[in-house]
Amino acid sequence: MRSQFVVLSSVVMFALAACTGAQASAPTSAPTTAAPTETAAPAATNTAAPTSAAAMTDTMAMTGTTVLTGTLAMAQSTPLTPDQVVSVSMTNFTFAFTPTQISAGVVKFIVQNNSSDQIHEILIFKTDLPVDKLPLQADGTSVDETSSQITKVASVEDVDPGKGGEMTAKLDPGHYVYFCNTTGHYKLGMAGEFTIPASGMVAFTPVTMSASMGMTTTESVTPTESMTPSAELTPTEVVTVDMTNYAFKFTPSTVHAGVVKFVVVNDATDQMHEMWLVKTDLALDKLPLASDGSSIDENSTQFTKLGSVEDVNAGASGAMIVTLEPGRYVYFCNKPGHYKLGMAGEMNVVP
């Protein structure tokens, strides 16, 4: 029995010696410049920051399956699974939500720009500020998205007319604001807010048009003729002015000196516009602004008002008759934000 144990022990010791001998038999005098066929750099010495997803992940093929090995510099996060889906329709300049209420949780927003002529977007921020008190950029018409007073939650940005997009956001209880930050659109009332309670649902509330945002309510307003034609003024020329979002078109395009009747038509489908005609030496982009920073100071002494057709509802029209000498004139829409959006121009009246 003992002799068998000795023999067996000898066999085991011989096998171990063979294994260690195989390791020891590796050449020790190989040139130090020869690169090994398989070498893994020590993890401690790998201090270079990854520059791409491919550089962040070591992969190897195993029976057709990619197996991730090593340390993932970009962790695979668990995707958010929506428990609510809300459709958002954007037009000029409103949001419509379906359904109209949400609760705390993960919400998927399917966004569609149903405007026919303008880019829109929706941004959601968490903040304690009311929606009409958000910090503005230097242009005075857009929200400062980098402000520390608001925290961005999600957005679908720069959506062309007829296009759409999606965003998924985890909405905890708290106060949120949403708005379109295309230049001037926040000032035009394309914004709203909601406060999600710890339990229960809340409705999306559109912004209330207020002086603090430089806006005025436009419902049920009829066009006015600031200069009513008199018997002494008989037009020598009639010019039709078509207003759209945000441009003027004159027919004919050349205006002659004399008594001119401007027939002003608002061809927009969803916005109020107006036309002011003034005489000034100021450059078009240097007109004096009102305190809201988004409309012209109508009481300024830096220009002379010749006439205006104001507060023209979509599809409505008005008229004004003015006497024009040869020279340069400036015209603009003075609805809040419209001048900033480029609804202005210069007119050279010829003899």
C-alpha positions as CSV (number, residue, x, y, z in Angstrom):
1,M,0.0,0.0,0.0
2,R,2.8,2.4,1.0
3,S,4.8,1.5,-2.2
4,Q,1.8,2.3,-4.3
5,F,1.5,5.7,-2.6
6,V,5.2,6.4,-3.2
7,V,4.8,5.6,-6.8
8,L,1.7,7.7,-7.1
9,S,3.4,10.6,-5.4
10,S,6.3,10.3,-7.7
11,V,4.0,10.5,-10.7
12,V,2.3,13.6,-9.3
13,M,5.6,15.3,-8.6
14,F,6.9,14.4,-12.0
15,A,3.8,15.9,-13.6
16,L,4.2,19.1,-11.6
17,A,7.8,19.3,-12.5
18,A,6.8,19.0,-16.1
19,C,4.4,21.8,-15.9
20,T,6.8,24.2,-14.1
21,G,9.5,23.1,-16.4
22,A,7.5,24.1,-19.4
23,Q,7.2,27.6,-17.9
24,A,10.8,27.8,-17.0
25,S,11.8,26.6,-20.5
26,A,10.8,29.9,-22.1
27,P,13.9,31.6,-23.5
28,T,15.5,34.0,-21.1
29,S,17.9,35.4,-23.6
30,A,15.4,36.6,-26.2
31,P,16.0,40.2,-27.4
32,T,14.2,42.7,-25.3
33,T,12.9,44.4,-28.4
34,A,10.9,41.4,-29.5
35,A,7.1,42.0,-29.0
36,P,5.2,39.2,-27.4
37,T,2.3,37.8,-29.4
38,E,-0.3,38.4,-26.7
39,T,0.3,41.2,-24.2
40,A,-2.3,43.0,-22.1
41,A,-1.2,46.4,-20.8
42,P,-1.6,46.6,-17.0
43,A,-4.8,48.4,-16.1
44,A,-2.9,50.7,-13.7
45,T,-0.8,52.2,-16.5
46,N,-3.7,52.8,-18.8
47,T,-4.4,56.5,-17.9
48,A,-5.3,57.8,-21.4
49,A,-8.8,59.1,-21.6
50,P,-11.0,57.3,-24.1
51,T,-11.9,59.3,-27.2
52,S,-14.7,57.2,-28.7
53,A,-17.2,54.5,-27.9
54,A,-15.0,52.0,-29.7
55,A,-11.9,53.0,-27.6
56,M,-14.0,52.6,-24.4
57,T,-14.9,49.0,-25.0
58,D,-12.7,45.8,-25.5
59,T,-14.7,43.2,-27.5
60,M,-14.1,39.6,-28.5
61,A,-16.1,37.3,-30.6
62,M,-17.6,34.2,-29.0
63,T,-19.8,32.0,-31.2
64,G,-21.2,35.0,-32.9
65,T,-21.9,37.0,-29.8
66,T,-20.0,40.1,-28.8
67,V,-18.9,39.9,-25.2
68,L,-17.9,43.1,-23.5
69,T,-14.7,42.6,-21.5
70,G,-12.6,44.9,-19.3
71,T,-13.9,48.2,-17.8
72,L,-16.6,50.1,-19.7
73,A,-15.8,53.8,-19.6
74,M,-19.3,54.4,-20.8
75,A,-21.8,52.6,-18.6
76,Q,-24.7,51.0,-20.3
77,S,-27.6,52.9,-18.7
78,T,-31.0,51.4,-18.3
79,P,-33.3,53.1,-20.8
80,L,-36.3,55.0,-19.4
81,T,-39.5,53.1,-19.8
82,P,-42.4,55.6,-20.2
83,D,-45.5,55.1,-18.1
84,Q,-47.2,58.1,-19.9
85,V,-47.2,59.2,-23.5
86,V,-48.1,62.7,-24.5
87,S,-48.6,64.1,-28.0
88,V,-47.5,67.8,-28.4
89,S,-48.7,69.8,-31.4
90,M,-46.8,73.1,-32.0
91,T,-48.3,75.9,-34.1
92,N,-47.8,79.7,-34.3
93,F,-47.5,80.3,-31.2
94,T,-49.1,77.7,-29.1
95,F,-48.7,74.2,-27.7
96,A,-51.5,71.6,-27.6
97,F,-51.1,68.6,-25.4
98,T,-53.0,65.3,-25.7
99,P,-53.8,64.2,-23.0
100,T,-53.9,67.6,-21.3
101,Q,-52.8,66.3,-17.9
102,I,-49.8,64.3,-16.6
103,S,-48.5,63.0,-13.2
104,A,-45.1,62.3,-11.8
105,G,-43.2,59.6,-13.6
106,V,-41.5,58.9,-16.9
107,V,-43.2,60.7,-19.7
108,K,-42.6,60.3,-23.5
109,F,-43.4,63.4,-25.5
110,I,-44.1,62.9,-29.2
111,V,-43.7,66.4,-30.7
112,Q,-45.0,67.6,-34.1
113,N,-44.6,71.0,-35.7
114,N,-47.9,71.7,-37.4
115,S,-46.9,75.2,-38.5
116,S,-46.7,75.7,-42.3
117,D,-43.9,78.3,-42.3
118,Q,-41.9,78.4,-39.0
119,I,-39.4,76.4,-37.1
120,H,-40.5,75.6,-33.5
121,E,-39.2,73.7,-30.5
122,I,-40.2,72.7,-27.0
123,L,-37.8,72.8,-24.1
124,I,-38.7,71.7,-20.5
125,F,-36.9,73.2,-17.5
126,K,-37.4,72.7,-13.8
127,T,-37.4,76.0,-11.9
128,D,-39.0,77.9,-9.1
129,L,-39.5,80.9,-11.4
130,P,-42.9,81.7,-12.9
131,V,-43.0,81.2,-16.6
132,D,-43.2,84.9,-17.4
133,K,-40.1,85.7,-15.3
134,L,-37.5,83.5,-17.0
135,P,-34.0,84.9,-17.5
136,L,-33.5,86.4,-21.0
137,Q,-30.5,86.4,-23.3
138,A,-28.9,89.7,-24.3
139,D,-31.3,89.9,-27.3
140,G,-34.2,90.4,-24.9
141,T,-36.4,87.9,-26.7
142,S,-35.1,84.5,-26.0
143,V,-34.6,82.5,-22.7
144,D,-31.1,82.2,-21.4
145,E,-30.8,78.4,-21.4
146,T,-27.5,78.5,-19.5
147,S,-28.9,80.4,-16.5
148,S,-28.3,78.7,-13.1
149,Q,-31.9,79.7,-12.2
150,I,-33.3,77.0,-14.5
151,T,-32.4,73.3,-15.0
152,K,-33.0,71.7,-18.3
153,V,-34.9,68.4,-18.3
154,A,-35.5,67.6,-22.0
155,S,-36.0,69.2,-25.4
156,V,-36.9,68.7,-29.0
157,E,-35.2,71.5,-30.9
158,D,-35.2,73.2,-34.3
159,V,-38.2,71.2,-35.7
160,D,-38.9,72.2,-39.3
161,P,-42.6,72.8,-40.4
162,G,-44.3,69.4,-40.9
163,K,-41.6,67.5,-39.0
164,G,-41.5,66.0,-35.5
165,G,-39.3,64.5,-32.8
166,E,-39.5,62.7,-29.4
167,M,-38.1,63.1,-25.9
168,T,-38.5,61.0,-22.8
169,A,-38.1,62.7,-19.3
170,K,-38.4,61.6,-15.7
171,L,-40.6,64.2,-14.1
172,D,-40.5,64.3,-10.3
173,P,-42.9,66.4,-8.2
174,G,-42.1,70.1,-8.7
175,H,-42.5,73.1,-10.9
176,Y,-41.7,73.0,-14.6
177,V,-41.9,75.5,-17.5
178,Y,-42.0,74.7,-21.2
179,F,-41.4,77.1,-24.1
180,C,-40.3,77.5,-27.6
181,N,-36.9,79.3,-27.7
182,T,-36.8,80.2,-31.4
183,T,-36.0,83.9,-31.3
184,G,-38.9,85.9,-30.1
185,H,-41.4,83.0,-29.7
186,Y,-41.2,83.0,-25.9
187,K,-42.0,86.7,-25.9
188,L,-45.0,86.0,-28.2
189,G,-46.5,83.7,-25.6
190,M,-45.3,80.3,-26.8
191,A,-44.7,79.0,-23.3
192,G,-46.4,77.5,-20.3
193,E,-45.9,75.8,-16.9
194,F,-47.1,73.0,-14.7
195,T,-46.5,71.9,-11.1
196,I,-46.6,68.2,-10.6
197,P,-47.9,67.1,-7.1
198,A,-46.6,64.2,-5.1
199,S,-49.8,62.4,-6.1
200,G,-52.5,63.1,-8.6
201,M,-52.4,64.8,-12.0
202,V,-51.8,68.4,-13.2
203,A,-52.7,70.2,-16.4
204,F,-50.4,71.9,-18.8
205,T,-51.1,75.7,-18.3
206,P,-50.3,78.0,-21.2
207,V,-48.7,81.3,-20.4
208,T,-50.9,84.3,-19.5
209,M,-50.2,87.2,-21.9
210,S,-48.9,89.9,-19.6
211,A,-47.1,93.2,-19.7
212,S,-44.2,91.5,-17.9
213,M,-43.4,89.5,-21.0
214,G,-44.0,92.5,-23.2
215,M,-47.2,91.1,-24.7
216,T,-50.8,92.2,-24.8
217,T,-54.0,90.2,-25.3
218,T,-55.1,90.3,-28.9
219,E,-58.6,88.7,-28.8
220,S,-61.6,90.6,-30.2
221,V,-59.6,93.5,-31.5
222,T,-60.6,95.2,-34.7
223,P,-58.3,97.1,-37.1
224,T,-58.1,100.9,-36.6
225,E,-57.3,103.7,-39.0
226,S,-55.1,106.0,-37.2
227,M,-55.4,108.5,-40.0
228,T,-59.0,108.7,-41.2
229,P,-59.3,109.9,-44.9
230,S,-60.5,113.4,-45.1
231,A,-62.2,115.2,-48.0
232,E,-59.1,117.2,-48.6
233,L,-56.9,114.1,-49.2
234,T,-57.6,112.5,-52.5
235,P,-55.2,109.7,-53.2
236,T,-53.0,109.9,-56.2
237,E,-51.9,106.4,-55.7
238,V,-53.2,103.2,-54.0
239,V,-50.7,100.7,-52.6
240,T,-51.8,97.3,-51.3
241,V,-49.7,96.0,-48.4
242,D,-49.9,92.3,-47.6
243,M,-48.7,91.3,-44.1
244,T,-47.6,87.8,-43.2
245,N,-45.5,86.2,-40.5
246,Y,-43.1,88.3,-40.5
247,A,-43.0,90.3,-43.7
248,F,-44.6,93.0,-45.8
249,K,-45.3,92.9,-49.5
250,F,-46.1,96.1,-51.4
251,T,-48.1,96.1,-54.7
252,P,-46.9,98.0,-56.7
253,S,-43.4,97.8,-55.2
254,T,-42.6,101.4,-56.2
255,V,-44.3,104.2,-54.3
256,H,-44.5,107.7,-55.8
257,A,-44.6,111.0,-53.9
258,G,-48.0,112.5,-53.4
259,V,-51.1,111.4,-51.5
260,V,-50.9,107.6,-51.1
261,K,-53.6,105.3,-49.8
262,F,-52.2,102.2,-48.2
263,V,-54.7,99.3,-48.1
264,V,-53.2,97.0,-45.4
265,V,-54.3,93.3,-45.4
266,N,-53.3,90.8,-42.7
267,D,-52.8,87.5,-44.7
268,A,-51.6,85.6,-41.6
269,T,-53.9,82.8,-40.5
270,D,-53.1,83.0,-36.8
271,Q,-51.5,86.3,-35.7
272,M,-52.4,90.0,-35.3
273,H,-50.1,92.4,-37.2
274,E,-49.9,96.1,-37.9
275,M,-48.1,98.6,-40.0
276,W,-46.4,101.8,-38.9
277,L,-44.9,104.3,-41.3
278,V,-42.4,106.8,-39.9
279,K,-39.8,109.3,-41.1
280,T,-36.4,109.1,-39.5
281,D,-32.7,109.3,-40.2
282,L,-32.0,106.3,-38.0
283,A,-30.9,103.0,-39.5
284,L,-33.6,100.3,-39.7
285,D,-32.0,98.2,-37.0
286,K,-31.4,101.2,-34.7
287,L,-34.9,102.3,-33.9
288,P,-35.5,103.2,-30.2
289,L,-37.0,100.3,-28.2
290,A,-39.7,100.4,-25.5
291,S,-38.8,99.2,-22.0
292,D,-39.9,95.6,-22.9
293,G,-36.9,95.5,-25.4
294,S,-39.0,93.8,-28.1
295,S,-41.0,96.7,-29.6
296,I,-40.5,100.2,-30.9
297,D,-40.9,103.1,-28.5
298,E,-43.9,104.8,-30.1
299,N,-43.4,108.0,-28.2
300,S,-39.8,108.5,-29.3
301,T,-38.8,111.9,-30.7
302,Q,-36.2,110.2,-32.9
303,F,-38.8,109.7,-35.7
304,T,-42.0,111.3,-37.0
305,K,-45.0,109.1,-37.3
306,L,-46.9,109.5,-40.6
307,G,-49.6,106.9,-40.1
308,S,-50.4,103.5,-38.9
309,V,-53.0,100.7,-39.3
310,E,-52.9,98.9,-35.9
311,D,-54.1,95.7,-34.3
312,V,-55.2,94.0,-37.5
313,N,-56.6,90.6,-36.8
314,A,-55.7,87.6,-39.0
315,G,-57.8,87.9,-42.2
316,A,-58.8,91.5,-41.6
317,S,-57.6,94.7,-43.2
318,G,-57.5,98.5,-42.7
319,A,-56.3,101.6,-44.5
320,M,-54.4,104.9,-44.1
321,I,-53.9,107.9,-46.3
322,V,-50.6,109.8,-46.0
323,T,-48.8,112.6,-47.9
324,L,-45.3,111.5,-48.9
325,E,-42.4,113.6,-50.1
326,P,-39.6,112.0,-52.1
327,G,-37.1,110.3,-49.7
328,R,-36.5,107.5,-47.3
329,Y,-39.1,106.1,-44.9
330,V,-39.2,103.2,-42.4
331,Y,-42.1,100.9,-41.8
332,F,-42.6,98.1,-39.2
333,C,-45.0,95.9,-37.3
334,N,-45.0,96.9,-33.6
335,K,-46.6,93.9,-32.1
336,P,-44.3,92.7,-29.3
337,G,-41.3,90.9,-30.8
338,H,-42.3,91.3,-34.4
339,Y,-39.7,94.1,-35.1
340,K,-37.0,91.9,-33.6
341,L,-38.1,89.1,-35.8
342,G,-37.5,91.3,-38.9
343,M,-40.9,92.5,-39.7
344,A,-39.7,95.9,-40.8
345,G,-38.2,97.6,-43.8
346,E,-37.2,100.8,-45.7
347,M,-39.2,102.5,-48.5
348,N,-37.7,105.0,-50.9
349,V,-40.4,107.2,-52.3
350,V,-39.6,108.5,-55.8
351,P,-40.9,111.7,-57.5
